Amino acid sequence: MFLSTFSDISVAAWTMAATAAFLMGVSKAGLKGMSIFNVTLMALAFGSRASTGLFIPLLIVGDIFAVVYYNRHTQWKYIIKFLPWMILGILVGVLIGKDLPEREFKWGMVVVIFISLGMLIWWDRRKSKKVPTHWLFSGSMGIFAGICTMIGNLAGAFTNIFFLAMRLPKNEFVGTAAWLFFITNLFKLPFHVFVWKTISVDSLLVNLRLLPAIGAGLILGVFLVKKINEKNYKRFILIVTAIGAVAILFR
């Protein structure tokens, strides 16, 4: 599948993929809120199912940087509380997505994108900042995060809400999320290789060509994380991502 998928990549596809990798680097460096946009761009460039596997090695590269840079801020008690539920959700996602045809997978990915958008908008607009901390809350957020991260690499909306509910300061938020995603992306890796078969030699070669873009994003992200308020661009990202999700359907 990947031999034909990646053998003839257009300039437009490379541009979208490089932009996605660059923004992923910025996000992994601590400037959160761009993951939905990255996923949409990569899906437009390479197709819905193929893009999920293509993303994993790049995500792991970004995770390694984030883990090293923010490790001292990690709060392991929250990872231990959230991780088992997220692992369960990933296993559910593996079963759901394994035999889905490309068309249905594409629809599933778009649904996940809009669910994630809805969760972020709901959190942004809600008046009360009190969030339940019962195990049912962490369990439901974890399972949804696991399913979404397996099908579309889109766990951010649910993990963000969970960590915000725990009232984590910015650095602890980023450091804890870095380890959580590093562990879960490593856990997802063999499923993409052996079950979904969305990672191949060709896809890894594409990853190698995108490394400079993610590296540039990481460098810029470290600089910007202390300078930029996310509220200034969040609305733009939500609007453009919604348009991109619709564009995936007509790709």
C-alpha positions as CSV (number, residue, x, y, z in Angstrom):
1,M,0.0,0.0,0.0
2,F,2.7,2.4,1.0
3,L,4.9,1.6,-2.1
4,S,2.2,3.2,-4.3
5,T,1.0,5.8,-1.8
6,F,4.4,7.4,-1.2
7,S,6.2,6.8,-4.5
8,D,4.8,9.9,-6.2
9,I,4.3,12.7,-3.7
10,S,3.2,16.1,-5.1
11,V,4.7,19.4,-4.2
12,A,1.4,20.4,-2.5
13,A,1.5,17.2,-0.4
14,W,5.1,17.8,0.7
15,T,4.2,21.4,1.6
16,M,1.2,20.4,3.7
17,A,3.2,17.6,5.4
18,A,6.2,19.9,6.1
19,T,3.9,22.5,7.5
20,A,2.2,19.9,9.7
21,A,5.6,18.6,10.9
22,F,6.7,22.1,11.7
23,L,3.6,23.0,13.7
24,M,3.9,19.6,15.4
25,G,7.3,20.6,16.6
26,V,6.0,24.0,17.8
27,S,3.3,22.1,19.7
28,K,5.6,19.5,21.2
29,A,7.9,22.3,22.4
30,G,5.0,23.5,24.7
31,L,2.8,25.7,22.6
32,K,-0.3,23.5,22.8
33,G,-3.5,23.6,20.8
34,M,-2.3,22.8,17.2
35,S,-2.6,19.0,17.1
36,I,-6.0,19.0,15.3
37,F,-4.6,21.3,12.6
38,N,-1.5,19.1,12.1
39,V,-3.6,16.0,11.7
40,T,-5.9,17.7,9.2
41,L,-3.0,18.8,7.1
42,M,-1.3,15.4,7.1
43,A,-4.5,13.6,6.2
44,L,-5.0,16.0,3.3
45,A,-1.5,15.3,2.1
46,F,-1.4,11.5,2.4
47,G,-4.9,10.2,3.1
48,S,-6.7,9.5,6.3
49,R,-5.4,6.0,7.3
50,A,-1.9,6.4,5.9
51,S,-1.4,9.7,7.7
52,T,-2.1,8.0,11.1
53,G,0.9,5.8,10.8
54,L,3.1,8.4,9.1
55,F,2.6,10.7,12.2
56,I,3.7,8.2,14.9
57,P,7.5,8.3,14.3
58,L,7.4,12.1,14.1
59,L,5.3,12.3,17.2
60,I,7.8,10.1,19.1
61,V,10.7,12.4,18.0
62,G,8.8,15.4,19.3
63,D,7.9,13.5,22.5
64,I,11.6,12.6,23.2
65,F,12.5,16.3,23.0
66,A,9.6,17.3,25.2
67,V,10.4,14.6,27.8
68,V,14.0,15.7,28.0
69,Y,13.2,19.4,28.1
70,Y,10.3,19.3,30.6
71,N,11.1,16.1,32.5
72,R,11.7,18.0,35.8
73,H,8.2,19.2,35.8
74,T,6.5,15.8,35.4
75,Q,3.7,14.8,37.9
76,W,3.6,11.0,37.7
77,K,0.6,10.6,40.0
78,Y,-1.6,12.1,37.2
79,I,-0.1,9.8,34.6
80,I,-0.7,6.8,36.7
81,K,-4.3,7.9,37.2
82,F,-5.0,8.5,33.5
83,L,-2.8,6.1,31.6
84,P,-4.6,2.7,32.2
85,W,-7.9,4.2,30.9
86,M,-6.1,5.6,27.8
87,I,-4.4,2.3,27.1
88,L,-7.9,0.7,27.2
89,G,-9.2,3.2,24.8
90,I,-6.2,2.6,22.4
91,L,-7.1,-1.1,22.3
92,V,-10.7,-0.3,21.5
93,G,-9.4,2.0,18.8
94,V,-7.2,-0.8,17.3
95,L,-10.3,-3.0,17.0
96,I,-12.5,-0.3,15.6
97,G,-10.1,0.9,12.9
98,K,-8.4,-2.3,11.8
99,D,-10.8,-3.4,9.1
100,L,-12.5,-0.1,8.3
101,P,-12.4,0.7,4.6
102,E,-10.7,4.0,3.7
103,R,-14.1,5.8,3.2
104,E,-15.4,4.8,6.6
105,F,-12.0,5.5,8.2
106,K,-12.1,8.9,6.6
107,W,-15.5,9.6,8.1
108,G,-14.4,8.3,11.5
109,M,-11.4,10.6,11.4
110,V,-13.6,13.6,10.6
111,V,-16.0,12.7,13.4
112,V,-13.0,12.5,15.8
113,I,-11.8,15.9,14.6
114,F,-15.2,17.5,15.2
115,I,-15.6,15.8,18.6
116,S,-12.2,17.2,19.6
117,L,-13.2,20.7,18.3
118,G,-16.4,20.5,20.2
119,M,-14.7,19.6,23.4
120,L,-12.2,22.4,23.1
121,I,-15.0,25.0,22.3
122,W,-17.1,23.7,25.2
123,W,-14.2,24.1,27.6
124,D,-13.3,27.5,26.3
125,R,-16.9,28.8,26.7
126,R,-18.0,27.2,29.9
127,K,-18.4,29.7,32.8
128,S,-17.7,27.3,35.7
129,K,-14.1,26.2,36.1
130,K,-15.1,23.4,38.5
131,V,-14.5,20.0,36.9
132,P,-15.4,16.7,38.6
133,T,-12.4,14.6,39.7
134,H,-14.3,11.3,40.3
135,W,-12.8,8.2,38.7
136,L,-15.6,8.2,36.2
137,F,-14.4,11.5,34.9
138,S,-10.8,10.4,34.4
139,G,-12.0,7.0,33.1
140,S,-14.3,8.5,30.4
141,M,-11.7,11.1,29.4
142,G,-9.0,8.5,29.2
143,I,-11.0,6.0,27.1
144,F,-12.1,8.7,24.7
145,A,-8.5,10.0,24.5
146,G,-7.2,6.5,23.7
147,I,-9.7,5.9,21.0
148,C,-9.1,9.3,19.4
149,T,-5.3,9.0,19.6
150,M,-5.4,5.6,17.9
151,I,-7.8,6.5,15.1
152,G,-6.6,10.1,14.4
153,N,-3.7,11.0,16.8
154,L,-6.2,13.4,18.4
155,A,-6.2,12.8,22.1
156,G,-5.3,16.5,22.9
157,A,-8.8,17.8,23.6
158,F,-9.5,15.1,26.2
159,T,-6.1,15.1,27.9
160,N,-6.1,18.9,28.0
161,I,-9.4,18.9,29.9
162,F,-8.2,16.2,32.3
163,F,-5.0,18.1,33.1
164,L,-6.8,21.4,33.4
165,A,-9.2,19.8,35.8
166,M,-6.2,18.8,37.9
167,R,-5.2,22.5,38.0
168,L,-1.7,21.8,36.8
169,P,0.5,24.9,36.3
170,K,1.8,25.4,32.7
171,N,5.2,23.7,33.0
172,E,3.8,20.7,35.0
173,F,1.0,20.5,32.4
174,V,3.5,20.3,29.5
175,G,5.9,18.0,31.3
176,T,3.2,15.5,32.4
177,A,1.6,15.5,29.0
178,A,5.0,14.9,27.4
179,W,5.5,11.7,29.2
180,L,1.9,10.5,28.8
181,F,2.1,10.9,25.0
182,F,5.6,9.4,24.8
183,I,4.4,6.3,26.5
184,T,1.1,6.0,24.6
185,N,2.8,6.7,21.2
186,L,5.3,3.9,21.9
187,F,2.4,1.6,22.8
188,K,0.7,2.4,19.5
189,L,3.7,1.8,17.4
190,P,3.6,-2.0,17.0
191,F,-0.2,-1.8,16.2
192,H,0.6,0.5,13.3
193,V,3.4,-1.8,12.1
194,F,1.9,-5.2,12.5
195,V,-1.9,-4.8,12.7
196,W,-2.9,-1.8,10.6
197,K,0.4,-1.9,8.6
198,T,0.4,1.9,8.2
199,I,4.2,2.1,8.9
200,S,6.6,0.8,6.3
201,V,10.1,1.5,5.0
202,D,8.6,4.0,2.5
203,S,6.7,5.8,5.3
204,L,9.9,6.0,7.4
205,L,11.8,7.5,4.5
206,V,9.1,10.2,4.3
207,N,9.6,10.7,8.1
208,L,13.3,11.3,7.6
209,R,12.7,14.0,5.0
210,L,10.3,15.7,7.4
211,L,12.7,15.7,10.3
212,P,14.2,19.2,9.5
213,A,10.7,20.7,9.6
214,I,9.8,19.2,13.0
215,G,13.3,20.3,14.2
216,A,12.7,23.9,13.1
217,G,9.3,23.8,14.8
218,L,10.8,22.6,18.1
219,I,13.4,25.3,18.1
220,L,10.9,28.0,17.3
221,G,8.4,26.6,19.9
222,V,10.9,26.8,22.7
223,F,11.3,30.5,21.9
224,L,7.5,31.2,21.4
225,V,6.2,29.3,24.4
226,K,7.2,32.1,26.7
227,K,6.1,34.9,24.4
228,I,2.7,34.0,22.8
229,N,-0.7,33.8,24.4
230,E,-2.6,30.9,22.9
231,K,-5.9,32.8,23.0
232,N,-4.7,35.0,20.2
233,Y,-4.6,32.2,17.7
234,K,-7.0,29.5,19.1
235,R,-10.0,30.8,17.3
236,F,-8.1,30.8,14.0
237,I,-7.0,27.2,14.5
238,L,-10.5,26.0,15.3
239,I,-12.0,27.7,12.2
240,V,-9.3,26.5,9.8
241,T,-9.3,23.0,11.3
242,A,-13.1,22.7,10.8
243,I,-12.7,23.7,7.2
244,G,-9.9,21.2,6.8
245,A,-12.0,18.4,8.3
246,V,-14.7,19.1,5.7
247,A,-12.0,19.1,3.0
248,I,-10.8,15.6,4.0
249,L,-14.3,14.3,3.0
250,F,-13.9,15.7,-0.5
251,R,-10.2,14.8,-1.0
